[in-house]
Amino acid sequence: MSRVSLLSDLLASIGARSWFSGEEAPQGIDVPEIAALCHRLVSSRGEATGVRMAADVINGIRGLDEKKIKRFFHMLAEEFAPDPVELAEAAGAYATDPNPATLGRLQHAAEPPRQELFRRLNLAPGGTAELVKLRERLLPLVRQDPSRLGPVDEDLRHLFQSWFNRGFLMLRPIDWNTPASILEKIIQYEAVHAIGNWDELRQRLAPADRRCFAFFHPSIPDDPLIFVEVALTDEIPASIAAVLDPTRPIIAAEDAQTAVFYSISNCHRGLASVSFGSFLIKQVAEDLKEHFPDLRTFVTLSPVPGFAAWIEALPKDLRERLEPGEKRAIEILAETDWQADPTKVEEARGGVLSLAARYFLRAKRADGQPQDPVARFHLGNGAMLNRIMHLGDPSRRGLSQAHGLMVNYLYDLPKVEQRHEAYAAEAEIAASRAVTGLLPGRGGHTLKDVA
């Protein structure tokens, strides 16, 4: 009996109890043994054997430290890539005689064996969640070595886009009666406005004018993928403090006219670039509209994570061309605790809003997309940049990322698809007059050259 076979049998006897009961049992085996198991898994034919072997592989991967996991990903990049000779022959055959048979051969040769390996690892109990964790460990390494490990990441991302298709996702409300195990994850995963304790969580879930919704996947039923927190209000709030204030007057949900999406949190770094946030907002808006017909306005209260860095990166020659109020605003923003001085807050207001309009409407990436990642998300979903709010978030994080700036993106449900198409085709930014009117000279000094 081979070493790998003995190892597989050993892991089966040790891991059956712990794996299938859901406990973590990382095994102290090295990358060559795991690689051999991976090759056996891809070539295996029996389904029961494949499930057991997939569990063995995942148990082994769990126990790899940072150095060994890097070696494991390098192994995937090298040993589970398409065969170049087979691919060249298949491409030549299709070029000579393009027909369904040669096309099928080419498609088979072009698909990396890694994808089949990942599909088979997904057979293990909890396999989908483990693969998401695996990609979370991969992503930092991809940034260090994109040419070598980028294809491995692309294979995982390709499969996740199918596995986490909107058709598989389940929308659930999260409230104070939701199981504590899930509520704990909401506290842990909140990425926009931290939830410090259970009392703070209760303030966000229990009042009549608060709602929370999350997407779940059938294979990970007790772990949310993404969630959105909603405030039902009688008007659009000008700051996050107004939304989170525990002493605010609570209104009946039936009396609300505005739904404010004030926090959207992706829960798993391993699902980065696998987008389902747009589906979440639109479905929640539709569901709220159905239950509360008096709701008229659907807006976000969003952070601006790139604004401070953009100002910091403005070249000297472009800074000199700014309006006097904008220059003065930059000076004030550089002062310590400026936000605590009402006089300075008001003095900076006009310049900050003018700079913000430039940032949103004129500062673009090389691909023509807006600089701000949150703007790209909401505009790409078909929202309109509705209002920019000076010092809407004076928290430490809000000041460091955006000098306190916040914005509203308006989801006008009848126009969402039209705006989505315009943005997808031409990166057209839908903006209200309240925003475009903040541009100095209505378009002069546009700073188009700022990267």
N, C-alpha and C positions, 0 to 999 in steps of 0.2 A: 504494500500500500504506500502511496506517495506521501511525502511530507505535507503537501497541501491538503490531501484527503484526510490525513490524520488530524491536521489543524482544524479543518472544517468540522469533523466529527467532535473534536474537543470543544470547539466554540458552541456547537449545537447543544452539547450536554450542559455546558456552563451557562449559556445564554438563553436557553429556552424559557426558563422560569423568569429571569429578570426582564428579557426583552418583551415577551408577550404579556407581562403584567404591567408594562409601561415604565419600568424603572430603568435608569441609565446604568449600563454595565460596560464601560469602555474596556477593550481588551488590549493587553500589552504586546501587540505584535507590530512588526516593522513593515515598511512600505513594500518591499519585495513580496512578502507573503500576501499582503492585501492586493497587490497587482495580480498575483497568480489567481487569487480568488475572483477578481474582476474578469479575467480572461475566461475562467471556467463558467462564470455566470452568463457571460455573453454567448457562449457556445452551448450552454445547457439546453435541453429540450423539455424536461419534465417541469410542470408548473409548481408542484409541491417542493421539489428540490430547489427550484429557482427562488421561491419565497424564503426558504431556510437560508440559502446561500446569500441572498440579498441582506437578510438580517445580520449574517456573519460579517459581511463587508461593512455595513454601517456601524456595527459594534466596534469593528477594528478602527474605522476612521475616527470615531469618537475619542479614542485614546491617543491620537497623534498630537504631539506638541507642535509649536509653531514652526520649527525647523522641518519636522517630518511632514506636516501638512503641505508645506511648500514643495517638498520632494514628491508628494503624492500628486499634486496638481501638475508638476512637470511631467510625471509619468503619464498622466492622462493626455497631456498635450502631445507627447511623443508616441506612445504605444497605441493610442486609440484615435489617431488621425486617419483620414482617408489614405488608402494605398496609392501612391502617386503613379505607379506603373499601371495598376488596374484602372485608375481614373483616366489616364492618358489613352489607354486602349479603348475604353468605353466612349471617350469623347471623339476619338478618331472614327470609331464604328458609326457613331451617330452622324458625324459630319459627312461620311461617305454614303450612308443610307439612312436618312432620318425617317424612322417609323416607330410605332408604339413599342416594339420590342427593344430597339436600340436606345430609345428614350428611357425606358424602364431600367435598362442596364446602367445607363449614365446616372440616373437619379440614385440608384442603389450605391454606385461607386462613390458618388459625391457626398453622400450622407456620412458624417464621421461616426465610427463605431461608438464614440462617447454617448451619442444620443440614445442608442439602443441600451447601453450600459445604464444610463440614468433612468430610462423607462423601466428597466428590470429592477433597479434599486427601489423604484417607487412601489414595487410589489410588496415590499416588507411592511409589516404593521407600523404605522407612523412614518412611512417612507417619504411622503410628500413634505412633512414638516422637517425631517432630517435633511432633505435636499435643499430646502430654503436656508437652513442653518449652514449647510455646506457652502452655498453661494455667499453667505455673509462673510465667511472666512476667506473666500476667494477674492472678493472685490478689492480689498486693500492691496493684495498682491498683483492684481491686474493693473492697478495704477502704477506700480513699480516696474512692471514688465509687460506692457500691453501687447507687444508683437508676439510674445510667446504664449501668454495666458489669455489674451483676448478671445481667441477662438473657443477656448473651453467655456468662458463666460457666455459667449454668444450662443453656444449649444444649450446651456441651462436656461438662458433668457428665452430662447426660442420655444423650448418646451413649456416654460412657465406661462408664456403668453397663451398657449393652448389650454393648459390645465386650469388656469385662473381666468378663463373666459367668463364674460359677464353671465352667460347662461348657467354657469355652475354656482355662482355666488348667491348667498342667501342674505337678505336684508332683515335685521332684527332690531327692535327698539332696545335700548339699554336704559333701565330705570333703577330706582332704589330697591326693587324686588328682584333684580337680576342676581344670579348666584354670585356669592362673594369671590369665588375664584376668578370670575370674569371681571368683576369690579376692581379687583387688585391689579389686573392687567391694564385696565383703563388708567389707573393712577400711574402705573409704570410706563405706559406707552405715550402718555400725553406729551406732545413735543412742542407745543406752541405756548401755552400758559400753564405752567407747572401746577399740579395738584399736590399740596403739601401733606394732606392727611385726609382721614375719612370724613371729617366735618366739612372740609372744602369740597370733597366729592359730593356729599349730600346736597350742598348748596347748588351744585350744578345739575343734579338729577331730580331731586324731590319736588321743588316748587312747581306750581301749576303752569308757569310760563317758561319752563325749560324742557328741552327734548334732547335726546342723544340717540344716534343710530349707527349701526356698524354692519359691515359686510363680513360674513363668515364663509368658509369653504367646507364642503361636506367631509373632506378628509382631515380637517383641523377644526372640529365643531366647537371647541371650547376656547379658541384663541382668535380674537378678532384680527382681521387683515388691515382694516382702516376704519376710523370712526369720525363722525362729525358731531360737534356740539352746537345746539341751536337755541337761541334766545327768541322768544315770542314777545314783541314789543309793540307799542303804539306809534313809534317813530324810529328813524334810523339813529342809533347812538353815535356820539362823536368821539367816544373813547372806550377802551376796554374796561377802564375802571367803572364806568357806568353800568356795564354788563355784569361784572363780577361783584359789584357792591352788595354785600349780604343784607344791608339795611334798606335796599331799594324797595319801592312799593311793588308788590307782586300783583299782576293782573290775571284775570281769567283768560285761558287760552282762546276762548271764543271771542273775546274782545280785541284780540291782537290784530293789527293790520300789517305788521312787518315780521318776517322771519329772518333772523340774522345768523348766518353761519360764521361763528366767531373762532372756531378752532377745528382744524382738520389734521388728523395725525395718522401717518402711515406707521404701522406697527412692526414691520419686519424689514430690516436693511437688506435681507436676502432677496426681497422682491422689488428692489430699486429698478426703475425704468419699466416695470410691469404695471401699467396704469389702469386703475379702476376708480380713481377718485372722481372723475367726471361723471361716471355712471351713478356714483353715490349721491352727489349733490343734486343731480337732475331727478333721480327717483325720489329722494327725500322731499324735494320741492313739490313734486307732483302729488305725493302722498299727503303732505301737509295741506295742500290746496284742496284735496278731496275731503279731508276731515274738517277743515276750517275754511269755508268758502269766503269769509271776509278778508282773508289774507290777500293783500294787494302787491306787496313788495317783497322780493327775495334778494337779499344782499349778503355779502361777506363783510367781515371786519378783519382785514388781513394785515399781516406784518409786511415789511419791506426789507428783506434781509440783505439786499445788496447796496442800499442807498449810501450808507456811511463809507463803504469801501470805494464806491464810485467817486464820491467827492474827494476822498484821499488820493485817488489816482489821477485826478485832473492835472494835466501838464501845466507848467507855469505860464506858457504863452496863452493858453485858453483861459486860465484863471484871470489873466489881465484883461480879457475881453468881456468878462461878466459885468452885469449891471451893478451899480454901487450897492443896492440893497442886498444883492446876492453875496457880494464880497463881505459886507458887514455881517451877514448871517453866518458865513463860514468862520469869521473871527469869533463870533459868540459861541458857536458850536464847539470851538476848540477850548473854551474856558471850562474850568471845573465847576460842577454844580450849577451851570447856567439855568437849568430847568427849574431850580428852586427860587429864582428871582423873577417875579411877575413882569418887571419892567423889561428884562432881557428877553423873556419869552415873547412878549409882544413886539419888541424891536426886531427879533429874528423872524417873525411869522411870515411876512411878505417874501423875504428872500428865500426862506426854506421852501415855501410853496412853489415859487418860481423855479428853483433848482429841481424840485421834485417833478414838475411838469416837463422840464428838459429830460430828466432821467427816464421817465416813462414813455414819452412821445418821441424822443430823438436819439437817445443812447441805444445803439444796437450792437449785437454781436456780429461776427463776420457773416453768419448765415442769414442776417436780416431780422432775427428774432430780438425781442426786447432783452435788455441786460438782466432784468429781475426775474428770478426763477418762479416766484409766485405769480407774477404777471403772465409769464408764458403759460402757466397751468390754467389760470382762469380765462384768459383771453382765448386760449386754444379750445376751451370748453364752450365758447360762445357767449361769454359774459362781456359787459361793458365797464370800462374804467369810469366810475361814477363820481367819486369825490375823494379828495386828498385831505387828510386831517393832521394838522400840526399838533405835535405832542399828544397824540392819541394813546401812546403807550410809553409812559415815563419810567418803566421798570428798567433795571440794570441791563437786561438783554435788549429791550427795545431801544435804549439809548445807544448801546454799543453797535448794534446792527444798522439802525436807521435814524439815529438822533431823535427817537420818539415818534417818527412818522408812522401813520397807518392809512389804509385806503379802503374804500368800498368798491367791490365789483358787483354790478347789478346783473342778476339773472332775470331778464325779461323773457319769460317762457315762450311766448309766440315767436320771438326773434332769435332764440338761442341757436337754432340750426343754421339760419342765414348768416349769423355772425361767425359761427364756427367755420363755415365754408369760406367766407371772405378771409378769415385769418389763415386757414390752411393753404389757400391758394396764393395769397399775396402778403401774408403777415400783416394784414390790415388791422390797425389798432382801433377798436371802437371806443370812443371817449366822449363824455358829456361836454356840453359847453362850459360847465363849471370848471372842468379840467383844462380844456384847450385854451380857455380865457386866461389861464395863469401863465402861459408862455409870454415872455417879454417881447413886445413888438409883434405879437401873434405870429411868431415863426422866425424872428430875427435872431442872430447869434445862436444858431441851433446846436453848436458843438457836435456836429455829426461825426467829427473825427475821433471823438473819445472812444477808446476801446472798452 
